[in-house]
Amino acid sequence: MTLSKLKDAWYRFCVDNTSLDNLTVIFSEELAPGTSQGPRPAKPYLTLRFSGPMAPSPTDDFRYDAVEEKFELSGLREYTVSIQVFGIEAMDCIAEIQTKLSLPEVTEFFASHKAQIGIVDRGSVMNVTELLDTGFEARAAVDVRFYTTSDDPEGPIESTEKSIGKVEYDGTVTNGKTQHISGDVEEPT
């Protein structure tokens, strides 16, 4: 899972699930579509901003892939996407987006998309109208929390040693420490 897959899924959702004509969807870090600087697009427009992911947790699955010779870390990652609409119909557009997030077909779209997204919290619709120059600019926002799966390869392994085998244990464990182990390591069959 990569941020570009997440961006693609949310971009497609916002484009396909709003009834505003001529709505431009951009990422908030990009002031003009496809650039990192420039003027804001004409209204109405929608911005997406991602926060996250949460750090790997102790419940993550950490394993070694002998065929690919790499370690893999997989688990759930939590993100927040902040969706903000600019323009006269901002509140209606954000409310429409938030409502559609609970539809079964939208849930299925996110679950089946490459990013495997599961919505956790659809957030609250907020009126965030701002004073801009000498007038007010209509804005509305919602913050949506979601989970996605993570399969992050740790990279190729330069060299390995065999350390998997069977050890015969003959001893005791006290306070979590082994007192005595004897026997030979047997190669796995």
C-alpha positions in Angstrom: 0.0 0.0 0.0 1.3 3.4 -0.9 0.1 6.9 -0.4 -0.4 7.2 -4.2 -2.9 4.4 -4.1 -4.8 6.0 -1.2 -4.8 9.4 -3.1 -6.1 7.7 -6.2 -9.0 6.0 -4.3 -10.1 9.1 -2.5 -9.8 11.2 -5.7 -12.0 8.8 -7.6 -14.5 8.7 -4.8 -14.8 12.5 -4.6 -15.0 13.0 -8.4 -17.7 10.3 -8.7 -19.8 11.0 -5.7 -20.6 14.7 -5.8 -23.5 16.4 -7.7 -21.7 19.7 -8.2 -21.0 20.5 -11.8 -17.4 21.4 -12.7 -16.0 20.5 -9.3 -12.2 20.4 -9.4 -10.6 18.0 -7.0 -7.0 18.7 -5.9 -4.7 17.7 -3.1 -4.2 20.6 -0.6 -0.4 20.5 -1.0 -1.0 21.3 -4.7 -2.4 24.8 -5.2 -3.1 24.2 -8.9 -3.7 20.7 -10.3 -0.5 18.8 -10.8 1.8 21.6 -9.4 3.2 22.6 -6.1 2.5 26.3 -6.6 0.2 28.6 -8.5 -3.2 30.1 -8.2 -6.2 28.3 -6.7 -8.7 26.8 -9.1 -12.0 28.4 -9.9 -14.8 27.6 -7.4 -16.3 25.1 -6.6 -13.2 23.0 -5.8 -12.4 20.3 -3.3 -9.1 19.6 -1.5 -7.9 16.4 0.0 -5.2 16.3 2.8 -3.9 13.1 4.3 -2.5 12.6 7.9 -1.0 9.4 9.1 -0.3 6.6 9.1 -0.2 5.5 12.7 3.0 3.7 13.7 3.3 0.0 13.4 1.8 -1.8 16.3 3.0 -4.8 18.4 0.2 -6.9 16.7 1.7 -6.4 13.3 2.7 -9.6 11.4 6.5 -9.7 10.9 7.7 -12.5 8.7 10.5 -13.6 6.4 9.8 -14.6 2.8 12.5 -17.1 1.9 11.6 -17.0 -1.8 11.9 -13.2 -2.1 14.6 -13.1 0.6 13.1 -10.2 2.4 11.3 -9.4 5.7 7.7 -8.2 5.5 5.8 -6.2 8.1 2.0 -6.1 7.7 -0.8 -4.7 9.7 -3.5 -2.1 9.9 -2.6 1.6 9.4 -4.9 4.4 10.4 -5.1 7.6 8.4 -7.2 10.7 8.3 -8.3 12.4 5.1 -9.5 16.0 5.5 -11.9 16.9 2.8 -12.7 20.6 2.3 -15.0 22.2 -0.3 -14.7 25.8 -1.4 -17.7 27.6 -2.9 -21.3 28.6 -2.4 -22.6 25.0 -2.1 -19.8 23.8 0.1 -22.0 22.6 3.0 -24.3 20.6 0.7 -21.4 19.0 -1.1 -19.6 17.9 2.1 -22.9 16.6 3.5 -23.5 14.6 0.3 -19.9 13.1 0.5 -20.3 12.2 4.2 -23.7 10.6 3.6 -22.4 8.5 0.6 -19.6 7.2 2.8 -22.1 4.9 4.5 -23.6 3.4 1.3 -22.8 -0.3 0.7 -21.5 0.3 -2.8 -19.1 2.9 -1.5 -17.9 0.6 1.3 -17.4 -2.1 -1.4 -15.5 0.3 -3.7 -13.1 1.2 -0.9 -12.7 -2.4 0.3 -12.0 -3.7 -3.2 -9.8 -0.9 -4.4 -6.1 -1.5 -4.4 -5.7 0.5 -1.2 -8.2 -1.8 0.8 -9.7 1.1 2.8 -12.1 0.6 5.7 -13.9 3.7 7.0 -13.8 4.0 10.8 -15.3 7.4 11.4 -17.2 9.5 8.8 -16.6 12.7 10.9 -18.8 15.7 11.4 -19.7 18.2 8.7 -18.1 21.6 9.7 -18.8 25.0 8.4 -15.4 26.6 8.1 -16.3 29.8 6.2 -13.4 32.3 6.3 -12.9 36.0 5.8 -11.0 36.4 2.6 -9.9 39.9 1.4 -13.1 42.0 1.9 -15.7 39.2 2.0 -16.4 35.8 3.2 -15.5 32.6 1.4 -17.9 29.7 1.9 -16.1 26.5 3.0 -17.1 23.3 4.5 -15.0 20.4 5.8 -15.1 16.8 7.2 -12.3 14.7 8.6 -12.7 11.0 7.8 -10.7 8.3 9.7 -9.9 5.1 7.9 -7.8 2.0 8.1 -5.9 0.3 5.4 -3.6 -2.7 5.3 0.1 -2.4 5.1 2.5 -4.8 3.5 5.8 -2.9 3.9 8.8 -4.9 2.7 11.9 -4.1 4.8 14.2 -4.6 1.8 16.4 -7.4 0.5 18.6 -9.3 2.9 22.3 -9.3 2.1 23.1 -12.6 3.8 21.3 -15.1 6.0 22.3 -17.9 8.4 20.2 -20.9 9.1 18.8 -20.5 12.5 15.5 -22.5 12.2 15.6 -26.0 13.7 14.5 -28.1 16.5 16.2 -27.9 19.9 15.6 -30.5 22.6 15.0 -28.7 25.8 16.1 -30.2 29.1 15.9 -27.8 31.9 13.7 -25.2 33.7 12.6 -21.6 33.1 12.7 -19.2 36.1 11.5 -15.6 35.9 11.4 -15.8 32.1 15.1 -17.0 31.8 16.2 -20.4 30.7 18.4 -22.1 33.3 19.7 -24.9 31.1 19.4 -26.1 27.5 21.1 -29.1 26.1 20.9 -31.0 22.9 21.8 -30.5 19.2 19.9 -28.5 16.6 18.2 -30.7 14.2 17.7 -29.5 10.6 14.0 -29.0 9.7 12.6 -31.7 7.4 
